């Protein structure tokens, strides 16, 4: 196993496919997430199960759990894969009990490695709310750069929030690894 993508019980750390048993933990992330405004999480178990079935069958979405020593650490969600232009959108999350321990960096870097090395993507991009300062800082530290801001784009917690769009290309990722 190379820590990318494996069956659940065979790895020490790495990504694995999302399973039905993961839905409860993912629901805990729903209210703090950008995704709550974009249809990833749903309000009840039935809707969450329908979402799981749709993404499980999708060729353009790859939701994965990151585990370390068999413990669920976070979630990496590749979506909207464009197989011709070789790019995709993504989100990543660290479960609250594992925050502040460096796992965000691990998940982000392993996810980029998976996207560029395994999926042969040329570019990866993400939407990050302006209120998510930690993620904005982490993403820029690994080479993401801003390409736009959708002003007052998301209504959350009684206010409008800017949606930052960041991207990284394969060549920048490779240069960052070598430098």
Kinemage of the C-alpha trace (Angstrom):
@kinemage 1
@onewidth
@group {chain A} dominant
@subgroup {mainchain}
@vectorlist {calphas} color= white
{ca unk a 1} P 0.000 0.000 0.000
{ca unk a 2} L 1.295 3.442 -0.881
{ca unk a 3} L -0.937 5.529 1.347
{ca unk a 4} L -3.132 6.723 -1.513
{ca unk a 5} L -6.240 4.686 -1.857
{ca unk a 6} L -6.823 1.316 -0.340
{ca unk a 7} L -9.298 -1.046 1.174
{ca unk a 8} L -10.256 -0.087 4.702
{ca unk a 9} L -8.472 -2.668 6.840
{ca unk a 10} L -5.236 -2.992 4.854
{ca unk a 11} L -3.486 0.302 5.566
{ca unk a 12} L -1.731 2.153 8.364
{ca unk a 13} L -2.486 5.589 6.940
{ca unk a 14} L -3.951 6.925 3.725
{ca unk a 15} L -7.149 7.428 1.812
{ca unk a 16} L -9.964 4.958 1.390
{ca unk a 17} L -13.354 5.100 -0.238
{ca unk a 18} L -16.145 6.657 1.748
{ca unk a 19} L -18.539 4.105 3.255
{ca unk a 20} L -22.072 4.291 4.577
{ca unk a 21} L -20.651 4.057 8.124
{ca unk a 22} L -18.881 7.398 7.576
{ca unk a 23} L -22.054 9.414 7.021
{ca unk a 24} L -22.649 10.265 10.692
{ca unk a 25} L -19.171 11.770 11.127
{ca unk a 26} L -19.570 13.708 7.890
{ca unk a 27} L -22.878 15.113 9.076
{ca unk a 28} L -21.082 16.635 12.062
{ca unk a 29} L -19.096 18.822 9.666
{ca unk a 30} L -22.155 20.086 7.867
{ca unk a 31} L -22.880 23.362 9.631
{ca unk a 32} L -19.340 24.705 9.586
{ca unk a 33} L -18.773 23.738 5.996
{ca unk a 34} L -18.846 25.596 2.712
{ca unk a 35} L -20.439 22.440 1.370
{ca unk a 36} L -23.621 22.964 3.367
{ca unk a 37} L -24.421 25.741 0.896
{ca unk a 38} L -23.527 23.619 -2.133
{ca unk a 39} L -25.423 20.377 -1.681
{ca unk a 40} L -22.850 17.989 -0.243
{ca unk a 41} L -24.539 17.525 3.084
{ca unk a 42} L -28.236 17.095 3.614
{ca unk a 43} L -30.564 17.803 6.476
{ca unk a 44} L -31.689 14.281 7.292
{ca unk a 45} L -30.445 10.699 7.153
{ca unk a 46} L -32.564 9.804 4.124
{ca unk a 47} L -31.193 12.696 2.067
{ca unk a 48} L -27.649 11.943 3.245
{ca unk a 49} L -28.075 8.315 2.129
{ca unk a 50} L -29.336 9.442 -1.298
{ca unk a 51} L -26.297 11.735 -1.629
{ca unk a 52} L -24.023 8.820 -0.722
{ca unk a 53} L -25.595 6.606 -3.391
{ca unk a 54} L -25.235 9.279 -6.079
{ca unk a 55} L -21.588 10.053 -5.336
{ca unk a 56} L -20.729 6.373 -4.920
{ca unk a 57} L -21.770 5.752 -8.522
{ca unk a 58} L -20.225 8.912 -9.959
{ca unk a 59} L -17.212 8.805 -12.285
{ca unk a 60} L -16.578 12.510 -11.681
{ca unk a 61} L -16.602 12.554 -7.872
{ca unk a 62} L -14.247 10.768 -5.496
{ca unk a 63} L -15.041 11.183 -1.799
{ca unk a 64} L -12.389 9.677 0.472
{ca unk a 65} L -11.725 9.307 4.172
{ca unk a 66} L -8.178 9.806 5.404
{ca unk a 67} L -7.227 7.387 8.174
{ca unk a 68} L -4.161 7.147 10.357
{ca unk a 69} L -3.582 3.884 12.235
{ca unk a 70} L -7.217 2.955 11.532
{ca unk a 71} L -8.649 6.174 12.989
{ca unk a 72} L -10.717 8.523 10.827
{ca unk a 73} L -8.842 11.809 10.609
{ca unk a 74} L -10.510 13.718 7.801
{ca unk a 75} L -12.280 13.843 4.492
{ca unk a 76} L -10.986 14.667 1.001
{ca unk a 77} L -13.664 15.180 -1.616
{ca unk a 78} L -12.693 15.372 -5.290
{ca unk a 79} L -15.588 16.489 -7.464
{ca unk a 80} L -16.427 17.825 -10.880
{ca unk a 81} L -13.545 15.998 -12.536
{ca unk a 82} L -13.032 17.207 -16.090
{ca unk a 83} L -11.216 14.274 -17.699
{ca unk a 84} L -10.540 16.171 -20.932
{ca unk a 85} L -9.116 19.389 -19.484
{ca unk a 86} L -7.564 17.439 -16.578
{ca unk a 87} L -8.787 19.479 -13.594
{ca unk a 88} L -11.149 19.133 -10.655
{ca unk a 89} L -12.663 20.950 -7.734
{ca unk a 90} L -12.081 19.633 -4.217
{ca unk a 91} L -12.689 20.131 -0.512
{ca unk a 92} L -10.889 18.792 2.511
{ca unk a 93} L -11.821 18.619 6.177
{ca unk a 94} L -10.211 17.530 9.400
{ca unk a 95} L -12.545 16.109 12.027
{ca unk a 96} L -12.660 18.477 15.041
{ca unk a 97} L -10.862 16.156 17.463
{ca unk a 98} L -7.832 16.036 15.128
{ca unk a 99} L -7.481 19.742 14.357
{ca unk a 100} L -4.332 21.603 15.305
{ca unk a 101} L -2.160 18.496 14.922
{ca unk a 102} L -0.895 19.002 11.366
{ca unk a 103} L -3.376 16.644 9.716
{ca unk a 104} L -4.776 19.370 7.448
{ca unk a 105} L -1.381 19.653 5.790
{ca unk a 106} L -1.068 15.880 5.501
{ca unk a 107} L -4.522 15.462 3.949
{ca unk a 108} L -4.016 18.375 1.583
{ca unk a 109} L -0.584 17.197 0.398
{ca unk a 110} L -1.629 13.535 0.051
{ca unk a 111} L -4.753 14.667 -1.814
{ca unk a 112} L -2.708 16.737 -4.240
{ca unk a 113} L -0.324 13.847 -4.743
{ca unk a 114} L -3.296 11.586 -5.515
{ca unk a 115} L -4.787 14.137 -7.926
{ca unk a 116} L -1.584 14.817 -9.835
{ca unk a 117} L 0.088 11.388 -9.706
{ca unk a 118} L -2.840 8.977 -9.825
{ca unk a 119} L -5.529 10.928 -11.649
{ca unk a 120} L -3.018 12.778 -13.857
{ca unk a 121} L -4.723 16.122 -13.318
{ca unk a 122} L -3.131 19.323 -14.586
{ca unk a 123} L -4.902 21.639 -12.143
{ca unk a 124} L -6.783 21.430 -8.858
{ca unk a 125} L -8.966 24.246 -7.568
{ca unk a 126} L -11.122 24.980 -4.550
{ca unk a 127} L -13.623 27.432 -3.131
{ca unk a 128} L -12.742 28.665 0.350
{ca unk a 129} L -14.866 31.025 2.384
{ca unk a 130} L -13.093 34.203 3.517
{ca unk a 131} L -13.937 33.303 7.125
{ca unk a 132} L -11.834 30.118 6.863
{ca unk a 133} L -8.496 31.824 7.530
{ca unk a 134} L -6.720 28.600 8.548
{ca unk a 135} L -7.503 26.854 5.279
{ca unk a 136} L -6.606 29.915 3.199
{ca unk a 137} L -3.220 30.127 4.948
{ca unk a 138} L -2.527 26.390 4.622
{ca unk a 139} L -3.490 26.250 0.967
{ca unk a 140} L -1.296 29.205 0.019
{ca unk a 141} L 1.586 27.685 2.004
{ca unk a 142} L 1.563 24.583 -0.238
{ca unk a 143} L 1.405 26.586 -3.473
{ca unk a 144} L -2.227 27.446 -4.142
{ca unk a 145} L -2.728 30.945 -5.455
{ca unk a 146} L -5.893 33.069 -5.601
{ca unk a 147} L -7.592 33.420 -8.968
{ca unk a 148} L -10.756 35.210 -7.930
{ca unk a 149} L -13.203 36.243 -5.276
{ca unk a 150} L -16.957 35.957 -5.537
{ca unk a 151} L -18.009 38.865 -3.328
{ca unk a 152} L -20.854 38.312 -0.840
{ca unk a 153} L -21.448 34.929 -2.451
{ca unk a 154} L -22.525 32.733 0.463
{ca unk a 155} L -25.140 33.604 3.066
{ca unk a 156} L -24.210 31.917 6.323
{ca unk a 157} L -24.807 32.715 9.980
{ca unk a 158} L -26.818 35.807 9.119
{ca unk a 159} L -24.234 37.439 6.851
{ca unk a 160} L -22.854 37.348 3.343
{ca unk a 161} L -19.365 35.895 2.979
{ca unk a 162} L -16.873 36.107 0.126
{ca unk a 163} L -15.993 32.906 -1.707
{ca unk a 164} L -12.281 32.749 -2.596
{ca unk a 165} L -11.232 30.617 -5.543
{ca unk a 166} L -7.724 29.164 -5.330
{ca unk a 167} L -5.874 26.819 -7.665
{ca unk a 168} L -2.602 24.988 -8.077
{ca unk a 169} L -1.185 23.481 -11.238
{ca unk a 170} L 0.823 20.305 -11.508
{ca unk a 171} L 4.020 22.121 -12.468
{ca unk a 172} L 3.799 24.431 -9.436
{ca unk a 173} L 3.146 21.442 -7.194
{ca unk a 174} L 6.176 19.609 -8.600
{ca unk a 175} L 8.401 22.687 -8.242
{ca unk a 176} L 7.266 23.131 -4.615
{ca unk a 177} L 8.123 19.504 -3.837
{ca unk a 178} L 11.574 19.840 -5.416
{ca unk a 179} L 12.360 23.241 -3.895
